[in-house]
Amino acid sequence: MSAFCRDCLTRFEVVPRCPACGSPRIAAHPELFELAIAHMDCDAFYASVEKRDNPDLADKPVIIGGGRRGVVSTACYIARIRGVRSAMPMFQALKLCPDAVIVRPRMDVYVAVSRQIRAMMEELTPAIEPLSLDEAFLDLAGTERLHGAPPAIMLARLTKRMREELGVTGSIGLSHNKFLAKVASDLEKPRGFSVIGRAETADFLQGQPVSLIWGVGQATRTALEKAGIRTFADLLRWDRAALHARFGSMGERLWHLARGQDRRRVSAHAPVKSISNETTFGEDTGNIDLLDGHIWRLSEKVSDRCKAKHLAGRVVTLKLKRADHSQITRRLSLRDPTQLADTIYRTARGLLDQVTCDCAYRLIGVGLSDLLPEAEADRSGDLLDPDAVRRSKAERATDQIRQRFGPEAIRKGRALRR
C-alpha cells in the first residue's frame, strides 16, 4: 500500500511510524498516488489567524463575531468542543462557552492571508476553484512530472508550508471528484488528510446521511425525509426517473451523487454572482442618521471588494431585518454598472427612503449583483447629477491614497455615525 510521512514527506511502505523522522502522521491508501482532485479547507481560519497574531489566545476558546446581538463567524476548536458553531447567535454561543474571548473580525487581515495561501496553490496548479477565503478545490492531474512528486505529496507540502510560513493549518480531502474530495476534507479535522478512492466509494457512501451532500439544507432534508430518504442507501432504492419526477433537477443530481458520480470540473473561472455586506446592531435602531452611516460603511466595503475583484454591478440591494426577524428587501437596477462607493451609497440610501415602515431594525445590509468586468463600469456619468463626475474622481484619488498610506488614511464624516 502506498504511504508517505506528512511531516517530512518521505515515501515508504506502510509502517506505524515514519522510518526517516519517526512521525506517526502517516498517509496511506491503495490509491494514494493515483488521485488528483482535492479540497483544501483551512482549520477555523479566522480564529487561527487571531491566535497566530496574539499568542495569549493560544489555549483559550476564541469566537470571531460581533456583539451579543450578532452571530458567530467562526470559532476555534476549543470553543467548538463546547458546542459553538458558525452562524450561531452570539448570546447562545456565550451560554455554551461563557469564558470565550470574543474577537471582532479583521477581514483585511484574513484576505491578505488568503491571498498568500492562493499564491502557494498557484505554484502547484492553475486549476484552482476558490469557494471562500479559506477553502478551494484543486485539480493536480498531470502535474506529477512538473513537480517530481504525485499530487498527494504536493498537497501535504502545501499544508506544511501554510503551517510553517503563515502559521495557519488546513485539512486535505483527496478523491476522484469534487463531491467526494469535499466530503473527505471534513473527515479528519483539524490538520486532516483523508482519501476516498474509487474502489471504496460505494461502500463508503452506503450508510452515510444525505446531509453529507454539500448544499442540502434543512428544507431539502425535510423534503427528502418525507419521501423516506435519510441515507445514501435510501437514495439508491429510487430509480432515476422517480427522483427527477419528485425533486426535479435536484433529483437528477441526487441520483448521480448516490453513486459517487460528479462530473463537475474544477473551474478556475467560476463566476461571482453578487457581493454584499451586512451588520447586526447591538440594539435595534430606527435612527435615520445612524442607518445612513451604516449604509455608507457597508457601501464602502462592497465597493472595495468589487475593486479588488475588478468587477462592477448593475443591481443595488438594500436589506433590512426588523426586531421580529422579518425582512425587507429593496432593489434598483442602474443604467450603468458601478463599483463606486458613492453610487452604491446614494442608491441604497434612496432605497431606504422608500421604506415606509416606521420601526426599529436589528440588521442592515447592502449588496451589488448582476456583476460585470470593471471595464464596463461608470462610463456615462449622470446627466441629472453634474457633481457625480467630480465625486467619482475624488473617490479614485482616495483609493490611491489608501493604497499607499492604509485604509484609515481618509474617512468621510458620515462614516463616523454609529
C-alpha positions in Angstrom: 0.0 0.0 0.0 1.3 3.5 -0.9 2.2 5.7 2.1 4.2 8.8 3.0 5.0 10.9 6.0 3.0 14.1 6.3 5.8 15.8 8.2 9.0 15.0 6.2 7.2 13.8 3.0 9.3 10.6 2.8 7.6 7.8 0.8 7.6 4.2 2.0 5.5 1.1 2.5 3.0 1.2 5.4 4.6 1.1 8.9 3.3 2.6 12.2 5.8 5.5 12.1 7.9 7.2 9.5 11.3 5.4 9.2 13.0 8.7 8.4 11.8 11.0 11.2 9.7 8.8 13.5 6.4 10.8 13.0 3.2 8.9 13.4 1.4 11.3 10.9 1.2 8.8 8.0 -1.0 9.0 4.9 -1.7 5.6 3.5 -4.1 4.3 0.9 -4.1 1.9 -2.1 -5.0 4.8 -4.5 -3.0 7.5 -2.7 -0.7 8.3 -5.6 -3.4 7.9 -8.3 -5.9 10.6 -7.2 -5.7 14.2 -8.2 -8.9 16.1 -7.2 -8.5 17.8 -3.8 -10.4 20.1 -1.5 -8.3 22.2 0.9 -10.2 23.6 3.9 -8.4 25.8 6.5 -9.0 24.9 10.1 -11.0 27.5 11.9 -9.3 30.1 9.7 -10.3 33.4 11.2 -9.6 32.1 14.8 -6.3 30.5 13.7 -5.1 33.9 12.3 -6.1 35.6 15.6 -4.3 33.1 17.7 -1.2 33.4 15.4 -1.2 37.1 15.9 -1.9 37.0 19.6 -0.2 34.1 21.3 -2.0 34.9 24.6 -5.1 33.4 22.9 -3.4 30.0 22.1 -5.1 27.9 24.8 -8.3 29.9 25.1 -11.7 29.4 23.5 -11.9 32.1 20.8 -15.1 33.2 19.0 -14.9 35.5 16.0 -18.0 37.7 15.8 -19.5 40.9 16.9 -21.6 41.9 20.0 -24.2 39.9 21.9 -26.7 40.6 19.1 -24.5 39.3 16.3 -23.7 35.8 15.1 -20.6 33.7 15.2 -18.4 34.0 12.1 -16.2 31.1 13.3 -14.9 29.6 16.5 -11.7 27.8 17.4 -11.8 24.1 18.1 -11.7 24.6 21.9 -15.0 26.6 21.6 -16.4 24.1 19.1 -15.9 21.3 21.7 -18.3 23.3 23.9 -20.9 23.3 21.1 -20.2 26.7 19.5 -20.9 26.7 15.7 -20.7 29.1 12.8 -23.8 31.3 12.3 -25.0 30.6 15.9 -26.4 33.7 17.7 -23.8 35.2 19.9 -25.9 35.1 23.0 -26.4 31.3 22.6 -22.6 30.8 22.0 -21.8 32.7 25.2 -24.2 30.5 27.2 -22.4 27.4 25.9 -18.9 29.0 26.3 -19.1 31.9 28.8 -15.3 32.2 29.2 -14.8 32.6 25.4 -12.7 35.5 24.1 -14.8 37.4 21.6 -12.7 38.9 18.7 -14.1 41.3 16.1 -13.4 40.1 12.5 -10.4 41.7 10.8 -11.4 41.0 7.2 -8.4 42.8 5.7 -6.0 40.6 7.5 -7.9 37.4 6.6 -8.0 38.5 2.9 -4.2 39.1 3.0 -3.5 35.6 4.4 -6.0 34.0 2.0 -4.0 35.6 -0.9 -0.8 34.2 0.4 -2.4 30.7 0.5 -3.7 31.2 -3.0 -0.2 32.1 -4.2 1.1 28.8 -2.8 -1.7 26.9 -4.5 -0.9 28.6 -7.8 2.6 27.1 -7.6 1.1 23.7 -7.8 -1.6 24.1 -10.4 -3.6 26.7 -12.3 -6.8 24.7 -11.8 -8.0 26.2 -8.6 -11.6 26.9 -7.7 -12.0 29.1 -4.6 -15.1 28.6 -2.6 -14.3 31.2 0.0 -11.3 32.9 1.7 -10.4 29.6 3.4 -11.3 26.8 1.1 -10.8 25.7 -2.5 -10.8 22.8 -4.9 -7.6 21.9 -6.8 -7.1 19.7 -9.8 -3.5 18.4 -9.9 -3.9 15.9 -12.8 -0.9 15.9 -15.0 1.4 17.8 -12.6 3.5 14.9 -11.3 6.2 15.2 -14.0 6.4 19.0 -13.3 6.8 18.7 -9.6 8.6 15.3 -9.4 6.0 14.0 -6.9 2.4 12.8 -7.0 -0.5 15.2 -6.1 -0.9 13.7 -2.6 2.7 14.7 -1.6 2.3 18.2 -3.1 -0.9 18.7 -1.1 0.9 17.7 2.1 3.7 20.0 1.2 1.1 22.8 0.7 -0.3 22.4 4.2 3.2 22.1 5.7 4.2 25.4 4.1 0.9 27.1 5.3 1.8 26.0 8.9 5.4 26.9 8.8 5.3 30.2 6.8 1.8 31.5 7.6 1.0 30.0 11.0 -2.3 28.5 9.8 -3.3 24.9 9.3 -5.5 23.2 6.7 -7.2 19.8 6.1 -7.0 18.0 2.7 -9.6 15.8 1.1 -8.3 13.8 -1.9 -10.5 11.8 -4.2 -11.6 11.2 -7.8 -14.2 14.0 -8.0 -15.2 17.3 -6.3 -18.1 15.9 -4.3 -16.0 13.2 -2.6 -13.0 15.5 -2.1 -15.1 17.9 -0.2 -16.6 15.1 1.9 -13.1 13.7 2.6 -11.8 17.1 3.9 -14.3 17.1 6.7 -13.5 13.5 7.9 -10.4 14.3 10.0 -10.2 17.9 11.1 -8.1 19.7 12.1 -4.9 19.0 10.2 -6.5 16.1 8.4 -5.5 14.3 5.2 -8.3 11.9 4.1 -8.7 9.9 1.0 -11.8 8.4 -0.7 -10.7 6.1 -3.6 -12.8 4.8 -6.5 -12.8 1.2 -5.2 -14.3 2.2 -1.9 -16.8 4.8 -3.0 -19.9 2.7 -2.9 -19.2 1.1 0.4 -18.2 4.4 2.0 -21.4 6.2 0.9 -23.8 3.3 1.7 -24.7 4.2 5.2 -24.0 8.0 5.2 -26.8 10.5 5.8 -27.9 12.6 2.8 -27.0 15.7 4.9 -23.4 14.9 3.8 -24.2 16.4 0.5 -23.0 20.0 0.2 -26.0 22.3 -0.4 -28.6 20.0 1.2 -30.0 22.3 3.9 -32.8 21.9 6.3 -35.6 22.4 3.8 -34.2 19.8 1.4 -33.6 17.3 4.2 -37.2 17.7 5.3 -38.5 17.1 1.8 -36.2 14.0 1.5 -37.3 12.6 4.8 -41.0 12.9 3.8 -40.0 10.7 0.9 -38.4 8.2 3.2 -34.8 9.2 2.2 -32.4 9.7 5.0 -29.3 7.8 3.8 -27.5 7.1 0.6 -28.8 3.6 0.8 -32.3 5.0 0.7 -31.4 7.1 -2.4 -30.1 4.0 -4.2 -33.6 2.4 -3.9 -35.1 5.1 -6.1 -34.7 5.0 -9.8 -33.6 8.0 -11.8 -36.9 8.9 -13.3 -38.7 8.8 -10.0 -36.2 11.0 -8.3 -36.4 13.5 -11.1 -40.2 13.5 -11.0 -40.3 14.1 -7.3 -37.4 16.6 -6.9 -36.7 18.0 -10.4 -33.1 18.8 -11.2 -32.1 18.2 -7.6 -33.4 14.6 -8.0 -31.1 14.1 -11.0 -28.1 15.4 -9.0 -29.0 13.1 -6.1 -29.2 10.1 -8.4 -25.6 10.7 -9.5 -24.2 11.6 -6.1 -25.8 8.5 -4.5 -23.4 6.5 -6.8 -20.4 8.8 -6.1 -20.6 10.4 -9.5 -19.8 14.0 -10.0 -18.7 15.3 -13.5 -18.2 18.9 -12.5 -14.7 20.1 -13.4 -12.6 22.2 -11.1 -13.2 25.6 -12.6 -10.7 28.5 -12.1 -13.3 30.9 -13.5 -16.5 30.2 -11.6 -18.4 33.5 -11.7 -19.1 35.6 -8.6 -22.8 36.3 -8.7 -23.1 39.0 -6.0 -21.1 41.0 -3.5 -22.7 42.1 -0.2 -22.0 43.1 3.3 -24.3 43.4 6.4 -24.1 44.3 10.0 -26.2 43.4 13.1 -26.8 46.2 15.6 -26.0 45.9 19.3 -29.5 47.5 19.9 -32.4 47.8 17.5 -32.5 51.2 15.9 -34.7 53.3 13.6 -32.5 56.4 13.7 -32.1 57.5 10.1 -28.7 59.2 10.8 -27.3 56.0 12.3 -28.7 53.9 9.4 -27.2 56.3 6.9 -23.8 56.0 8.5 -24.1 52.2 8.3 -25.2 52.3 4.7 -22.1 54.3 3.8 -19.7 52.0 5.6 -21.3 48.9 4.0 -21.2 50.6 0.6 -17.5 51.2 1.0 -16.9 47.6 1.9 -18.9 46.3 -1.1 -17.1 48.8 -3.3 -13.7 47.8 -2.0 -14.4 44.1 -2.7 -15.7 45.0 -6.2 -12.5 46.9 -7.0 -10.3 44.2 -5.6 -12.0 41.6 -7.9 -12.1 44.1 -10.9 -15.9 43.8 -11.0 -18.9 46.2 -11.2 -22.6 45.6 -10.8 -25.9 46.8 -12.2 -28.3 46.0 -9.3 -28.0 47.6 -5.8 -29.9 45.8 -3.0 -30.8 47.1 0.5 -31.7 44.5 3.1 -33.3 45.3 6.5 -34.3 43.0 9.2 -36.9 44.0 11.8 -36.7 43.1 15.5 -39.1 40.2 14.9 -36.6 38.9 12.3 -39.0 39.6 9.4 -37.1 41.0 6.4 -37.5 43.9 4.0 -35.5 43.8 0.7 -35.4 46.6 -1.9 -33.5 46.5 -5.2 -32.8 49.0 -8.0 -31.2 48.4 -11.4 -28.8 51.1 -12.5 -28.4 52.4 -16.0 -24.7 51.7 -16.0 -22.9 49.1 -13.8 -20.8 50.7 -11.0 -18.1 49.8 -8.5 -18.1 53.3 -6.8 -19.0 53.5 -3.1 -20.6 56.9 -3.8 -23.1 55.4 -6.4 -23.8 52.3 -4.3 -24.4 54.5 -1.2 -26.7 57.0 -2.9 -28.7 54.2 -4.5 -29.1 52.3 -1.2 -29.9 55.5 0.7 -32.7 56.2 -1.8 -34.0 52.7 -1.3 -34.1 53.3 2.5 -36.1 56.5 1.8 -38.7 54.3 0.0 -39.3 52.0 3.0 -42.5 53.2 4.7 -42.1 51.0 7.8 -41.6 53.3 10.8 -39.9 50.7 13.0 -36.6 49.7 14.5 -34.2 47.3 12.8 -31.7 44.8 14.1 -29.8 44.3 10.8 -28.9 46.2 7.7 -27.1 45.1 4.5 -26.1 46.4 1.2 -25.3 44.3 -1.9 -24.4 44.6 -5.6 -25.4 42.0 -8.2 -25.6 41.4 -12.0 -21.8 41.6 -12.0 -19.7 42.5 -15.0 -16.0 43.3 -15.7 -14.9 46.7 -14.3 -14.2 47.9 -17.8 -18.0 48.3 -18.2 -18.3 50.5 -15.1 -19.3 54.1 -14.6 -18.9 55.1 -18.2 -21.6 57.7 -19.0 -21.9 59.7 -15.7 -25.2 61.1 -14.5 -26.7 64.0 -16.5 -29.1 64.7 -13.6 -26.2 65.0 -11.2 -23.4 67.3 -12.5 -21.3 66.6 -9.4 -21.2 62.9 -10.0 -18.0 63.0 -12.1 -16.2 65.2 -9.5 -17.2 62.7 -6.7 -16.0 59.8 -8.9 -12.6 61.4 -9.4 -12.3 62.2 -5.7 -13.1 58.6 -4.8 -10.5 57.2 -7.2 -7.9 59.6 -5.7 -9.0 58.5 -2.2 -8.4 54.9 -3.2 -4.9 55.7 -4.3 -4.1 57.4 -1.0 -5.5 54.5 1.0 -3.4 52.0 -1.0 -0.3 54.0 -0.2 -1.0 55.0 3.4 -3.6 52.5 4.7 -7.4 52.2 4.9 -7.8 54.7 7.7 -5.8 57.5 5.9 -9.0 59.2 4.7 -12.5 58.8 6.2 -15.8 60.5 5.4 -17.7 62.2 8.2 -20.8 60.1 7.6 -18.7 57.0 8.3 -18.3 58.2 11.9 -22.1 57.9 12.6 -22.6 54.9 14.8 
